[in-house]
């Protein structure tokens, strides 16, 4: 379970970095500074934690269900951001929604930074905890912009980065389901497979994927023609 959670946190961090590539330098710096300050402000809370307590949290069904709600909301916001970026809204209302989604860094990036701070404190028990938190804040402020420019260099096209953000958040949603279930099921399993239901689900997924691809290509061609 802990491996799944760590993988989710890695994906959340990657999605956060890619999203910052769509901001101007000062906007990106503002987002990074807010994250660094929020992380440093949780030092006292991080000091009071223990490895056993965190492990117990990851095995608590009610807490995992609460986190699943936050994860689902975060994934929905990031996917909505991707859709708004390719739709190129003309009306003022659409542009406002687009900017709001752009400046929401990701609801899960703050718990990820807090978890990282806790792990650093655990690994350096003999050092001053405040210095460790300040060092992490400085590292966040310096390293994340470097990763952002690195992502822009590796993926120069906006459409490519949007696709990666979309796929990453789809994976986060699937991993969130695995982490939430945690070996439990809501209903009793059966040995028989309903072929018609399975084919219907596959058909819906295929049709939805085709429609999404067609709409994306149409908007991309329209945008290229305008240029």
PEWO-V661223 format. One record per residue. N is the residue number from 1. SS is DSSP state (hx for helix, st for strand, lp for the rest). Layout:
# PEWO-V661223
N/SS  N/SS
This chain:
# PEWO-V661223
1/lp  2/hx  3/hx  4/hx  5/hx  6/hx  7/hx  8/hx  9/hx  10/hx  11/hx  12/hx  13/hx  14/hx  15/hx  16/hx  17/hx  18/hx  19/hx  20/hx  21/lp  22/lp  23/lp  24/lp  25/hx  26/hx  27/hx  28/hx  29/hx  30/hx  31/hx  32/hx  33/hx  34/hx  35/hx  36/hx  37/hx  38/hx  39/hx  40/hx  41/hx  42/lp  43/hx  44/hx  45/hx  46/hx  47/hx  48/lp  49/lp  50/lp  51/hx  52/hx  53/hx  54/hx  55/hx  56/hx  57/hx  58/hx  59/lp  60/lp  61/hx  62/hx  63/hx  64/hx  65/hx  66/hx  67/hx  68/hx  69/hx  70/hx  71/hx  72/hx  73/hx  74/hx  75/hx  76/hx  77/hx  78/hx  79/hx  80/hx  81/hx  82/hx  83/hx  84/hx  85/hx  86/hx  87/hx  88/lp  89/lp  90/lp  91/lp  92/hx  93/hx  94/hx  95/hx  96/hx  97/hx  98/hx  99/hx  100/hx  101/hx  102/hx  103/hx  104/lp  105/lp  106/lp  107/lp  108/lp  109/hx  110/hx  111/hx  112/hx  113/hx  114/hx  115/hx  116/hx  117/hx  118/hx  119/hx  120/hx  121/hx  122/hx  123/hx  124/lp  125/lp  126/lp  127/lp  128/lp  129/hx  130/hx  131/hx  132/hx  133/hx  134/hx  135/hx  136/hx  137/hx  138/hx  139/hx  140/hx  141/hx  142/hx  143/hx  144/hx  145/hx  146/hx  147/hx  148/hx  149/hx  150/hx  151/hx  152/hx  153/hx  154/hx  155/lp  156/lp  157/lp  158/hx  159/hx  160/hx  161/hx  162/hx  163/hx  164/hx  165/hx  166/hx  167/hx  168/hx  169/hx  170/hx  171/hx  172/hx  173/hx  174/hx  175/hx  176/hx  177/hx  178/hx  179/hx  180/hx  181/hx  182/lp  183/lp  184/lp  185/lp  186/lp  187/lp  188/lp  189/lp  190/lp  191/lp  192/lp  193/lp  194/lp  195/hx  196/hx  197/hx  198/hx  199/hx  200/hx  201/hx  202/hx  203/hx  204/hx  205/hx  206/hx  207/hx  208/hx  209/hx  210/hx  211/hx  212/hx  213/hx  214/hx  215/hx  216/hx  217/hx  218/hx  219/hx  220/hx  221/hx  222/hx  223/hx  224/hx  225/hx  226/hx  227/lp
